[in-house]
Amino acid sequence: MPEFLKLHPPDQALRIFLEAVPIRDIPDEWMDTRQAAGKVTAESIYAPESLPAFTRSTVDGYAVTARDTFGASESLPAYLNIIGEIPMGVEPMLLIHAGEAAVIHTGGMLPENADAVVMLEHTQTLAQNQIEVFRPAAPGENVLLFGEDVHIGDEIISAGSRLKPSDLGGLLALGLLKVKTIIPPLVGIISSGDEIVPPSAVLKPGQIRDINSFTLAALIQQNGGEPIQYGIIPDKVKELSRAVSIALKECDIIIITAGSSASARDFTAEVINQMGNPGVIVHGVNVRPGKPTILAVCGQIPVIGLPGNPVSALVIAQRFILPLLNKFLKISHKSWHSTVLATLSTNLPSQTGREDWFPVHLNLVNERLIAVPIFFKSNLIFNLSRADGLICITTDANGLAAGTLVDVHILSL
């Protein structure tokens, strides 16, 4: 059985790989803002107007001049005369003078001279046109000021930002109906193995349904790529070479599952090296699960060979494919899944120099988040399916003790 030439530390392997991937211009497109959730901005976006566009109330109550309420209390209320009601959706014609107030609703535009709003529950009606105010209002209280959110010309979203639902709301609030986004890179997925059959197949002895093609496709799509599945390729050099050759012409990134371990039948590295220089850059990463990972570049196209075990494939995809996608998408900030801090429930062993990833289940106990490790075998997909997240034991540690606070990388939905 051939041995790995060198086991690279994972951070070093990722750095070497990303440095070897040529910087390419990925095309962009204008698209409907309402459909742009999860897309990555191709350029910075600047506010065409200020937001809010006018000073408005955040509560139902009375528009007032704040100084008229100073010192007001339940025992010594301020008395104000009601001069009218401010209509919604139009500029008010009222002018607030000393000792006066106007009825205003949430979102209503403040009239001239008013600088605060007294909440309805802090008042009492005395007569048709007079109220008592039981609490003082400071200038700007219960009010959104003109331009308080953004001013015209402000950079509101930088280039290389993944658009969140809240971003779409902000863009639409500014009347920006189109946004320029980077077109998702095409990611070819090739699954290899004589024992692998489609999920729809009735299994015969010795056969395994294809898992990786579909879990990887979902992960890629969720993180900004466009997956293209090339089906299941037999364990034959000629067949795998043909599939990789086609994918190199059609895709920006290629992923090959299985065929990366150092066994006599696993010839993925050999095939990759025939497809263009520099070929295989890394074959073997000191990480568990996923040691037999291949990182390569064929001409301009990065190629990643993943272990066939589904847990290993997904862990390595998180570790190497997502940073590669971020490079293609020109993500302007480090992007990993959300993390939460939790207390480890039990000791976890590890080996110094190796990066270990463990799936964990999260429990809330006495208002503390507890991370319970799932001791797994990397070919059992439901070990990962049952997990809420992953924790990492870094290369400089020889394990983690129970009670340690750990970062849990939440798995994508």
Sequence and secondary structure as in RCSB ss.txt:
>XXXX:A:sequence
MPEFLKLHPPDQALRIFLEAVPIRDIPDEWMDTRQAAGKVTAESIYAPESLPAFTRSTVDGYAVTARDTFGASES
LPAYLNIIGEIPMGVEPMLLIHAGEAAVIHTGGMLPENADAVVMLEHTQTLAQNQIEVFRPAAPGENVLLFGEDV
HIGDEIISAGSRLKPSDLGGLLALGLLKVKTIIPPLVGIISSGDEIVPPSAVLKPGQIRDINSFTLAALIQQNGG
EPIQYGIIPDKVKELSRAVSIALKECDIIIITAGSSASARDFTAEVINQMGNPGVIVHGVNVRPGKPTILAVCGQ
IPVIGLPGNPVSALVIAQRFILPLLNKFLKISHKSWHSTVLATLSTNLPSQTGREDWFPVHLNLVNERLIAVPIF
FKSNLIFNLSRADGLICITTDANGLAAGTLVDVHILSL
>XXXX:A:secstr
    S  B HHHHHHHHHHHS      EEEEEGGG TT BBSS EE SS BSSS EESSSEEEE GGGGTT  SS
S EEEEEEEE  TTS    B  TTEEEEE TT B  BT  EEEEGGGEEEEETTEEEE S   TTTTEE TTSSB
 TT EEE TT B  HHHHHHHHHTT  EEEEE   EEEEEEE TTEE TTS   TT EE  HHHHHHHHHHHTT 
EEEEEEEE S HHHHHHHHHHHHHH SEEEEES  SSSTT  HHHHHHTSSSEEEEEE BSEES TT EEEEETT
EEEEEE SSHHHHHHHIIIIIHHHHHHHHT SS     EEEEEE S EE  TT EEEEEEEEEEETTEEEEEE  
  TT HHHHHT SEEEEE TT SEE TT EEEEEE   
